[in-house]
Structures are given as C-alpha cells and as structure tokens.
Amino acid sequence: MTAMTKDDVSMLLTQSEPGETLRLDRDQLASHFPPRRDGGLSEEGLKAAARFAQEHNCDFSFDPRAGIGTFTKRPTPRPVPAHLSAVGS
C-alpha cells in the first residue's frame, strides 16, 4: 500500500461530506505535521494538524492513548437568505 501524502489528506478532507471522519495514526501525523520529537509527533505538530483541519472546515482531535488523530468534517455553513439578513439593520 502506498503511503498517503499531505496532498492526499487535503483532497480527502476537501471532498468529504459533513460528519465524515478521517483517522491517521501517530506516525502518519508526524510525517505530515513536523517537527518530530524523538521520532514521534510533537505538540507543534498537533497544533499544525489542528490548523490544517480548520483550513479544510474540519475539527481535529487526538487520542494520545490510541495514538490516533481524527479529522471530522463540519457542516457547511448555509448562507443567510436575503430577506433575513436585513432583519435588525
């Protein structure tokens, strides 16, 4: 099996539907979100993964016991109908 690149992760998150999840193990996360510390995922890497998630309209969580990071697609914000956007103006 070919390793997933960061571009692959980006594409999967962009194309996912609200509520869908993508899970990556600690080693996969460390390879995409450096810097690595002691060969593993650093706190800076976790912060970078969270920012990456936000850029793709996702939430990010990390389970340190399982060593799994989860990206969850957020619902797409719906535009406010024009007749409601003027209310209170």
N, C-alpha and C positions, 0 to 999 in steps of 0.2 A: 504494500500500500504506500502511495506517495504521501509525503508529509504535506500538511496544509500550510500555505503561505499566509502572510498577513493580508495580502490582497484577496485571497480566497475567503478568509474570515470576513473581510469587509463586504465582499459580494454577497455572502450568505446572510449577513445581518441586514444589508440593504434590501434584499429580496424577501426576507421573512415577513410573515403576517403577524399582527398583534397577538401577543400571548405565546408565540413560538419561542423556544429556547435553543441555545447552542452551548454545549458544555465542552470545556477544554481542561485537560489535566495540567498540573503544575509545570511540567516540563514544556508543554506546548505554549503555555502562557509566558514562561521565562524566555522562550526563543523569540516570541513576538514583541514582548514588552520588557526590554532590558532597563536598567542594568541588572545583571545576575549577581547574586551574592552567594558565595560558597557553592557555586554551581546550581543555585536554585533561584526561585522567584523572590525579588526584593520588595520592600514596601513601596519604593518608587515605581517598580513595575506594576504593582497592583493599582496605584494611582493612575498610571498611564493607561491601564486597561479600562478603568472607570471612565476616564476622559474619552477614550476611543468608543466606549459604549454610548456615551452621551451624544457623540458626533453621529451615531447611527440610530438615534432615537430608541436607545435600549437602556435598561438598568443592568448593573453588574453586581454580582455577589460572589464571594469566595468562601468556601468551606475549608478551613485550614486542616481539619482532621482528615477529610477525604482527599484534600489536595485538588479540588475541582472548582473551577471558575465557571459561573453561569451568566450568560448574556440573555436577557429576556426582552423581547420587542415590546415597546409601549404602544398603547392605542394611538392611532394617528389623530392629532387634533382636528376637529371639524371646524370649518370657517363659520363665523357668526353670520347668520342671514342678515342682509342689508336692513331689513325692516326692524331688526332687533338691535343692531349696532348703534342706531341713533337714539335709542332709549336712554334717558338720563343725560342727554347732551344739552 
